[in-house]
Amino acid sequence: MDVSLKRAFWVIKIAFLAMFVATFFTVKLALAGHTPAIDSNYYEKGLKYEQSILSQRKMIEAGYGFQADWIQNPKLLQSGKQELLLEFKQGQQKIKGAQIQIQLDKTATAKFNETVTLKETSPGKYQGALSIPFQGEWRISISAKIPDGTLEKTVSVQVIH
């Protein structure tokens, strides 16, 4: 076999070896930074999708809603820890005894997700502390459960300070 042909085979072998090593480290790096699905029970939610949409529609038609300064003006939210006040009403009537949760999430990763349960401070008024780690775009989901159903609202927030 010619010397140049032997060199060509060695170059090909080294190239394949380098490709396998690079693939190994790429896979290792990808698996090290892997985050699981944001919602662990996404399948169950999907099965109940139609039921939850119908429940949501009934709650809105019955006049249920959230009232808070930070919902109407999301620019009030800042990075860091802050107290959130929220009123849960049906028309003008304040709803007592609701289980209200707020979920903060960053759409690209589940690393910064936080769920806060609001406490009822007076009839129909709920309060809790939320910590937004840093500036950027965040999604805040509000969920209120009462015997009549569940009302959910999602607000996109651009935190600039």
C-alpha positions, 0 to 999 in steps of 0.5 A: 500500500502506498504511503499517501494512502496509509496517511489518508486512512490514519487521517480518517481514523483520527477524524472519526475518533475526534467525532466520537469524542466530541459527540460523547462530550456533547451528550454528556453536557446536554444531559448535565443541564437537562431540566424535566418537563415544567409541569409534572402532571401535564398528561392528567391536565391534558385529559381534563382540558375540556372540563377545565375550560368549561369550568373556567368559562362558567366562573367568568360568566358567573362574574368571578374575577381577580382585582389587584393593582399589580394585575392591572399594571404589571409594571409595579412588580420589581425584582426581589421580595414583595408583598402581593395583595389580591381581591377575589370577587364575584361582581361586587361580593368578596369571596371568602375561604378561597384557596389562592395560589400564585405561580411564578415561572420563567418560560425557558426553565423550571429552575426559578419557578415558585409557588406561593399560597396566599393567606386571607387577611380579611374577607375576600382579601388575600396576601402573600410574599413573592420573590422575583429573582431577577429582571426579565420576562416572567409569567404569573399564574393565579389560581383560585379554588372554591366549591363552585370551581376553579378560576385561573388567570395568567399575566405576562410581566416584564420586570425592569427593576 
